[in-house]
Amino acid sequence: MPSPALLSVDLNALARNFHTLEAVTGVPVHPVVKADAYGLGAEACAKRLMAEGARTFFVARAGEGAALRTALGPEPVLYVLDGCHGEAAGLLKAADLRPVLNQPAQMKAWAEAGGGACGIQIDTGLNRLGFRPEDAPEAFDGLSLVMSHLACGDEPDQPMNRRQRDRFAGVVERYPGVTRSFANSGGCFLGPDFAFDAVRPGVCLYGGGPEGRPDERIAPVAALTAEVLLVRDVRAGESVGYSRGFVAERPMRAAVVAAGYADGVLRAYGPRGAVWVAGETRPLLGRISMDVCTVDVTGLEVAVGDRVELFGAHRPIDAAAAAAGTISYELLTAVTVRVPRAYVGQ
């Protein structure tokens, strides 16, 4: 039985975005497939990207990497951004994963586990993971990657981008022959001197714009749709949803749609949210419930069983995210396991 809510993933569009980023940067694209490929399914996305030529991938956790190794086999290089800590060394070794080491303790743990191919991260200003430039280790056996991460890559006019880039360029001189990777999705569009040897895009692969807004260069990949469960009349003065979140000023028609915050439709989306239905963009009414939301369909031909697009080709993911006061990353990763994934172009 089809699910009332569905996340459709267009793998052909994913492939187009991959090749767009190759063309823009002129260097190999190493996809970031952490968080289950931003909620779209790491196995399906990575397999298609391998078919398009990708041979190196990034995940956040060792467990993600181990699962991906099982799915993809021995060929691709898999880096783990968390590095090597706790009990991770054994899993990293068993699954042939390469940790991106972020501090001396991780270097020690990896060496004690036998060492081998790995990366290091240089913190050039994000103050998240990585060595400060002045504390970066000297080159060592097994080092195959040196990387950093932009803090403001989605803001092309932000001076910090250039400062970070220059700090990174100054550090990587001490690692001749090691792959240098600096640019994330936004960084791919900052210019050729940000590309170095390889780029690590994430959200642009999955349909999000490099500046947090729709971008014609990036094809939509994911579409979250849900069925209409009921269409009802709402009289003037009546309210819709919990806490009288919306009060009708005139007679209206409202569609109750089978998607709520248990499916990943953020509750914050209610006041300014909109969907695509019957060929038009229409506002949500009142608050998002756990399992349903309500849409203004006054004047439209809408029936039970019709599908509504919460984001997708007609309702860009970045526009939907802005209405919820968030970013496309959160909308994608918020879609819960209750919602089946359907793939086009496998």
C-alpha positions in Angstrom: 0.0 0.0 0.0 1.5 3.4 -1.0 2.4 5.6 1.9 0.4 8.8 2.5 3.7 10.7 2.6 6.6 10.0 0.3 10.2 11.3 -0.3 11.0 11.0 -4.0 14.8 11.1 -4.9 15.8 11.9 -8.5 19.2 10.2 -8.9 19.4 11.6 -12.4 19.3 15.1 -11.0 21.9 14.1 -8.4 24.2 13.0 -11.2 23.6 16.3 -13.0 24.6 18.3 -9.9 27.7 16.2 -9.5 28.8 17.0 -13.0 27.9 20.6 -12.6 30.2 20.9 -9.7 32.9 19.1 -11.6 32.6 21.6 -14.4 32.5 24.6 -12.1 35.6 23.6 -10.0 37.6 21.7 -12.6 38.8 19.2 -9.9 37.5 15.9 -8.6 34.3 16.0 -6.6 34.4 14.0 -3.4 30.7 13.8 -2.2 29.7 14.2 1.4 27.2 11.5 2.2 27.0 11.9 5.9 23.7 11.7 7.8 22.4 9.1 5.2 23.2 11.4 2.3 21.4 14.3 4.0 18.4 12.0 4.6 18.1 10.9 1.0 19.7 7.4 1.4 23.5 7.1 1.4 23.6 3.7 -0.3 21.4 4.7 -3.3 23.1 8.1 -3.7 26.6 6.9 -3.3 26.1 4.0 -5.8 24.8 6.4 -8.4 27.6 8.8 -7.7 30.1 6.0 -8.1 28.6 5.2 -11.5 29.2 8.9 -12.4 32.9 8.6 -11.4 33.1 9.5 -7.7 35.7 7.4 -5.9 36.1 9.2 -2.6 33.3 9.9 -0.1 33.0 11.6 3.3 30.9 10.6 6.3 30.7 12.0 9.8 30.7 8.8 11.9 32.6 5.5 11.8 29.3 3.6 11.9 28.1 5.4 8.8 31.3 4.6 7.1 31.1 0.9 8.0 27.6 0.6 6.6 28.7 2.4 3.4 31.7 0.1 3.0 29.3 -2.9 3.2 27.1 -1.3 0.6 29.8 -0.1 -1.8 32.5 -2.8 -1.5 36.2 -2.3 -1.3 36.8 0.2 -4.2 36.0 3.7 -2.9 38.0 5.7 -0.3 35.8 6.5 2.7 36.9 9.3 5.1 35.4 9.8 8.5 35.2 13.4 9.6 34.9 12.6 13.3 38.4 11.2 13.3 39.5 8.4 15.6 38.4 8.5 19.2 36.9 6.2 21.9 36.4 2.7 20.5 36.4 3.9 16.9 39.8 2.6 15.9 38.8 -1.0 15.7 35.8 -0.2 13.5 37.8 2.1 11.3 40.4 -0.6 10.7 37.9 -3.4 10.2 36.0 -1.4 7.5 39.0 0.1 5.8 38.0 3.6 6.7 40.3 6.7 6.8 39.9 8.9 9.8 40.3 12.7 9.5 42.4 13.4 12.6 41.5 16.5 14.5 43.8 16.6 17.6 47.0 15.0 19.0 45.0 12.5 21.0 43.4 11.2 17.8 46.8 10.9 16.1 48.0 8.9 19.1 45.0 6.6 19.0 45.4 6.0 15.3 49.1 5.2 15.6 48.4 2.8 18.5 45.9 1.0 16.3 48.6 0.5 13.6 48.2 3.7 11.7 47.7 3.8 8.0 46.0 6.0 5.5 44.3 9.0 7.1 43.6 12.7 6.8 44.0 15.7 9.0 41.8 18.8 9.4 43.2 22.3 9.8 40.9 24.7 11.6 41.3 28.0 9.7 38.6 29.9 11.5 35.4 27.9 12.0 36.6 26.8 15.5 35.0 23.4 15.2 37.1 20.4 14.4 40.8 20.5 13.5 44.3 21.7 14.4 45.0 25.4 14.6 47.4 26.3 11.8 50.3 26.9 14.3 49.6 23.5 15.8 49.4 21.5 12.6 51.5 18.3 12.7 54.4 17.7 10.4 54.0 15.3 7.5 53.9 11.7 8.5 53.6 8.3 6.9 50.0 7.5 5.8 48.8 11.0 5.4 46.7 11.1 2.3 44.5 14.2 2.8 44.7 17.6 4.4 41.5 19.6 4.6 39.7 22.6 6.2 36.2 23.9 6.2 34.7 27.2 5.4 32.6 29.1 8.0 30.9 31.4 5.5 31.0 29.6 2.2 27.3 30.5 1.5 28.2 34.2 1.7 30.4 34.9 -1.3 31.2 38.5 -0.3 32.3 37.6 3.3 36.0 38.5 3.7 36.5 35.6 6.0 36.4 33.2 3.1 39.6 34.7 1.6 41.2 34.8 5.1 40.5 31.1 5.6 41.6 30.2 2.1 44.9 32.0 2.6 45.6 30.4 6.0 44.9 27.0 4.5 47.3 27.7 1.5 50.0 28.7 4.0 49.7 25.5 6.0 49.4 22.9 3.2 52.8 23.9 1.8 54.3 21.6 4.4 52.4 18.5 2.9 53.8 18.1 -0.6 52.0 15.4 -2.6 49.1 15.1 -0.2 45.6 15.8 -1.5 44.3 19.2 -0.5 40.6 19.8 0.0 39.0 23.1 1.1 35.8 23.9 -0.6 32.3 22.8 0.5 29.2 23.4 -1.6 29.3 27.2 -1.3 33.1 27.2 -1.7 32.8 25.4 -5.1 31.4 28.7 -6.5 34.0 31.1 -4.9 36.6 30.8 -7.7 39.2 28.4 -8.9 41.8 29.2 -6.2 39.4 27.8 -3.6 39.2 24.4 -5.3 42.8 23.1 -4.6 42.9 19.4 -5.5 39.4 18.2 -4.6 36.1 19.6 -3.3 33.7 18.2 -0.8 30.1 19.3 -1.7 27.1 18.2 0.3 23.9 20.2 0.0 24.4 21.3 -3.6 24.5 17.6 -4.7 21.1 17.1 -3.1 19.4 20.2 -4.5 20.2 23.1 -2.1 21.6 26.3 -3.5 25.2 27.3 -2.7 24.0 30.6 -1.1 21.0 29.2 0.7 18.5 30.2 -1.9 17.2 28.6 -5.1 19.9 28.5 -7.8 19.2 27.6 -11.4 22.6 25.8 -11.7 21.4 23.3 -9.1 18.7 20.8 -10.0 16.1 19.8 -7.4 16.7 16.2 -6.2 14.3 15.6 -3.4 10.5 16.0 -3.4 8.4 15.5 -0.2 4.8 14.9 -1.1 1.7 13.8 0.8 -1.9 12.8 0.2 -4.9 14.9 0.9 -6.9 13.0 3.5 -10.0 15.3 3.7 -11.3 18.5 2.1 -13.6 20.5 4.3 -15.4 23.9 4.5 -14.3 26.4 7.1 -16.8 29.1 8.0 -15.9 32.7 8.7 -14.8 33.0 12.4 -13.9 29.3 12.8 -10.4 28.4 13.7 -8.0 25.7 12.3 -5.7 23.6 14.3 -4.3 23.7 17.8 -4.5 26.9 19.9 -6.6 28.5 17.2 -3.5 29.1 15.2 -5.6 30.4 12.3 -9.0 32.1 12.3 -10.9 32.4 9.0 -12.0 35.9 8.1 -14.2 34.5 5.3 -15.6 31.1 4.2 -12.8 28.9 2.9 -12.0 25.4 1.7 -9.2 23.6 3.5 -7.4 20.3 2.7 -6.0 18.2 5.5 -2.7 16.7 4.3 -1.0 13.5 5.6 2.3 15.1 6.7 3.2 16.5 10.1 6.2 16.9 12.4 6.4 13.1 12.9 7.2 13.0 9.2 9.8 15.8 9.3 7.5 18.8 8.5 8.9 21.2 11.1 6.4 22.7 13.5 8.0 26.1 12.9 6.9 25.9 9.3 3.3 26.6 10.2 2.9 30.4 10.3 4.7 31.2 7.0 4.7 27.8 5.3 3.3 27.0 1.8 2.9 24.0 -0.4 2.3 23.3 -4.1 -1.2 22.0 -4.8 -3.3 21.8 -8.0 -0.8 24.0 -9.9 -0.6 26.8 -7.3 1.5 27.7 -4.2 -0.9 27.8 -1.3 -0.4 28.7 2.4 -0.6 26.4 5.3 -3.3 27.2 7.9 -2.6 27.1 11.6 -0.1 24.9 13.3 1.6 21.7 12.0 0.2 18.7 13.9 2.1 15.4 14.5 0.6 13.6 11.5 -1.1 16.2 9.4 -1.1 19.8 8.2 -3.9 21.9 6.7 -3.7 23.9 3.5 -5.9 26.7 2.0 -7.4 25.3 -1.2 -10.2 27.8 -1.7 -11.1 28.0 -5.3 -9.1 25.0 -6.4 -10.2 21.6 -7.6 -8.7 19.4 -4.9 -9.9 15.9 -3.9 -9.1 13.2 -1.4 -6.0 11.3 -2.6 -4.5 14.2 -4.5 -0.8 14.8 -3.7 0.6 18.0 -2.3 4.2 19.0 -2.7 5.8 20.3 0.5 9.1 20.8 -1.3 10.4 19.7 -4.7 10.5 20.9 -8.2 7.7 23.4 -7.7 8.4 24.4 -4.2 12.2 24.7 -4.0 13.8 23.3 -0.9 15.6 26.6 -0.1 12.3 28.6 -0.3 10.6 26.0 1.9 13.4 26.2 4.4 13.4 30.0 4.5 9.7 29.9 5.3 10.4 27.7 8.3 13.2 30.0 9.5 15.9 27.4 8.8 18.1 26.0 6.1 17.7 23.3 3.5 20.1 21.0 5.3 17.7 20.7 8.3 14.6 20.2 6.1 16.3 17.3 4.3 17.7 15.6 7.3 14.5 16.1 9.3 12.4 13.8 7.0 11.9 10.8 9.3 12.1 7.1 8.7 8.3 6.9 8.7 8.4 8.4 5.2 9.5 5.9 2.5 12.1 6.9 -0.1 11.4 6.2 -3.7 14.2 6.5 -6.3 14.1 7.6 -9.9 17.0 6.7 -12.1 18.8 4.0 -10.2 
